[in-house]
Amino acid sequence: MKISPPFTNTCPIRLPAQLLVFWALAVCLLLPSAASAAISQLDPAASHFFAVTSYGATGLESISFSVVDNADPNPPEVVVNTATDPLPVSGITAIRVQVPDGVQITRVQFLVNSVSQGESTSTPFAFSWSTAQLAPGDYQVAVKATDNTGGELVSDPITVSVSAQDPVSTTDTERPVLSIAAPLSGATLAGSVTVSASATDNVGVARVEFYVNGVLQATSNSAPYLFTWNTLIFANGSYALSAKAFDAAGNVAESSINVAVFNDTVPPIVAFSAPGAGQVVKGSVPVTLTASDNVGVSRVELYLNGLLQATLNAAPYSYAWDTSRVANGNYSWSAKAYDAAGNLGTAVERVVQVLNDTTPPTLSINPATSPSTSASQLLSGSVQDDDQVASVTVQIGSQAPLNATVIASSWSLQLTGLALGQNLITVRANDRSGNLATATTAIQVLTPSQVPLTLADAQLALEIATRGTTPTPEQLARLDVAPYVDGQSHPNGLVDIGDVVVILLKLVGKL
């Protein structure tokens, strides 16, 4: 459908796709005499033309068009009022603006004789116009709408006639009572702030207007009287925030406070202190940063190869990195610092190389004397590592490990307390990276009588017998085997030639 109402475009504006009209914003002036009617069963493929005749208070005709797009199940309504003669108004006159679906209107100004009387920045776009203080005569009423792209649309004016008789203005001379409820005077504001006012009147409040440094920001026509002030589009500094309350008779009350706007737009500064760029690291590595902000740092986020590792909420900003949990190779650290306003600062990435020692030491045990009749003996061996050996411990069975002495690539420990029977010996070597090497051996401890005699025993017995030397208790227990009667030794407390003969006979299998 096509309609050509008397509207003027001041700049190009995008059209809603479902409305074939010659203007982008469907603005409606609905004065007290406006009316509308719904017409159904229209063919959406055809064009339709409608005419409606109405009559003003003077008896002269006025023309009103009301068109509904029946192709849309939730259609926008476009109403345009023009008058062939002035419409009479008095007291409070409501001016309303209707906007079609899909059109984003951000601001509507209400003009009387091309002078702004107020504006509205949110739906419903409405304005209560008080004629109480106006001289009798004709006035031109129009609206100017702004969409979200900055495009503006001004309607052709409608002529209204203000009567010389205004009963309200002659009887009500009492001003409204007005105060700004929020924010508080002297407050520092940021972001979007709700500004509210408390207004009362002996007859009734017609509207409340809000101003910043004397510039009208919004008009509220009913309680609660408030508007949302976007301080982000204002420079930081001091501002006079004021409100005006009007009643139907045109009496005005004013209230004003001083506030400060401070929107923090400065991002924090964050940088890595350690490790150094390109540094080769291993084990546990402290990752440290410095962070500062003009107001204050709220948190620092630390990332390894893009994955969040830690959130640090206060200085000092440090994190212990266990490199043993990652494979050797190159890694990239990054950091983000935030302040309370949400400003973000990023650090220059820090790339380091992880090179952990994963090779255990080389460990060996020298042959032990086994079997043995002694409960003690010196155990030794060798140990080597590509870095440095941290420790070597020796454990007998389930006893507590003992620290061996390490000199160069050798280790040793004097074992004591070996028990009769088989003793499992476990040797462990650790390097500085925690790599572990393990080696084991066994030492058998027997009583002297359990140890088979040898030719060396015969030679030792002969030496003791012929030289008259005193044997040790261990030698006496082992070598005193004579006299030998009925297949059994009967020790006599001496090592003599008889013992030598018995030992030799046992060695050749004669006994």
Secondary structure, DSSP 4 states (H G I P E B T S, - for coil): -----SEEESS--PPPTT---SSSS------TT----------TTS------EEE-TTS-EEEEEEEE-TTSSS--EEEEEEESSPEEE-SEEEEEE---TT--EEEEEEEETTEEEEEE-SSSEEEEEE-TTSPSEEEEEEEEEEETTS-EEEEPPEEEEE-S--HHHHH--PPPEEEEEES-TT-EE-SEEEEEEEEE-SS-EEEEEEEETTEEEEEE-SSSEEEEEEGGGS-SEEEEEEEEEEETT--EEEEEEEEEE----PPPEEEEEESPTT-EE-SEEEEEEEEE-SS-EEEEEEEETTEEEEEE-SSSEEEEEEGGGS-SEEEEEEEEEEETT--EEEPPPEEEEE----PPPEEEEPPP--SBS-S-EEEEEEEE-SS-EEEEEEEETTSPPEEPEEETTEEEEEE--PPSEEEEEEEEEEETT--EEEEEEEEEE--GGGSPP-HHHHHHHHHHHHHTPPPPHHHHHHH---SEETTEE---S---HHHHHHHHHHHTT--
